[in-house]
Amino acid sequence: MESRLAQFATLNQKDKATAYQSLLSEILSREDQSNIVADIHTLVDNVVNQESVGLVISRSVLSELVKALSEGKIKDTEQRKRIVENTLEIIQPRIVSYEEQVNTLRFQLADILEQEEEWSAAARVLMGISLDSGQRSLPDEDKFRVYVRIVRLLLEDEDSVEAERYYNRAALLAHNASDRETLLQFKLCQARISDYSRKFLEAATRYHELSWVPEIDEEERKHMLSAAMTCAILAPAGPNRSRVLASLCRDERTADLPSYNILLKMFHDRILRPNEIKEFEGTLKPHQLAKIAISSNDRLASAIDEDDQVNDPTISTRKGPSTVLDRAVMEHNLLASSKIYNNITFRGLGALLDLTPGAAETMARRMIEQGRLKGTIDQVEKLISFDVRGEEDDAQGKAGGLGDVEQVEEDTGAPFTKRWDMQIRLTAANVETVVQHLTEKGLVSFGAVQA
């Protein structure tokens, strides 16, 4: 091998090109390929680093090698992987001169690593591809495809922080993409990032939308529907979650899934017991069981409780939720208790949630501040009063300029339908109010209707 390469150095440029091409073809066509990795390494090192070999010749030899690798002329995957890695290592110092060949080799190496389920390694290989500079810039759709693939690979290893960086790059190019499969992968990545970021409400909505896409395999759609249910259960309790729960409960497919019972109880605002969530806890992923720090407010409230009621063994010593699931269940039980009681003491709420009275009051106050719970807190009497009729009173009889009129409402036995109707009435009332203000200021006018 070395002697033949030494002979090539004495040839003119035209003959060198033919000689190197012939040698590469000979190496690739050998029946015994036990030394093929070392021989190709020697050949590539010679054509890239020998000054007597011109850039045109080295590029043509590398292009032929890349083509042979892509066509599968080297059957052994491990040998192909080592050849690609060796070639990239040799070219690295002169990467600017061989950018097109390097990009193709990186795609091939990423394919091999992905087959071996080396997700993060494959993503790092793709990150090294030059997409914007050099001899030719890739079209936006190709860049979008690469970014989505990187995000997908990083999420396989649950590296959501790095995945979000590349997701943001892909989002800038999504409007130029037309490939349906890549767009669906992008939307799935969007849902998974929301899931990992604990934006469970967004994740549930996106998973549920994807579960209806007919192009996706039925088993995958079932998996996405299950993920939507899990995220909805973990989402912060409140009106927005209630709408997502209603949408999932109306979906007839959810009745066959394991989490359906707990989903239904949450939708009907029933208090959940520890034994009911134990089985559900076993289905969660590690990031959905992440530990959460106790807030400074909870710590302060608990310290006050300890001073006031140090001799009362019946009071819980828990100062706040410890996991994402723990917080979701506590907030749900707090919201459910507002449907059962008109008011409740801090101590009673603490016993219900297994929290110190001060920590229970802090959780209720936070939910009231965020508009997820209607009620008032009397800190002197240590009493929380729930206002469950406020939304109905605000919405009733306002639409159409009728004012406060008594309306008879049919009892359909469907509480979620009632809530939906109330939201429609409230929206209509707000629209009517806006129109009235605009009319009074002369900003809009209504002409006579022609017969």
Secondary structure, 3 states (H helix, E strand, C coil): CHHHHHHHCCCCHHHHHHHHHHHHHHHHHCCCCCCHHHHHHHHHHHHHHCCCCCHHHHHHHHHHHHHHHHCCCCCCHHHHHHHHHHHHHHHHHHHHHHHHHHHHHHHHHHHHHHHCCCHHHHHHHHHCCCCCCCCCCCCHHHHHHHHHHHHHHHHHCCCHHHHHHHHHHHHHHHHHCCCHHHHHHHHHHHHHHHHHCCCHHHHHHHHHHHCCCCCCCHHHHHHHHHHHHHHHHHCCCCHHHHHHHHHHHHCHHHHHCCCHHHHHHHHCCCCCCHHHHHHHHCCCCHHHHCECCCCHHHHHHHHHHHHHCCCCCCCCCCCCCCEHHHHHHHHHHHHHHHHHCCEEEHHHHHHHHCCCHHHHHHHHHHHHHCCCCCEEEECCCCEEEECCCHHHHHHCCCHHHCCCCCCCCCCCCCHHHHHHHHHHHHHHHHHHHHHHHHHHCCCCCCCCCCC
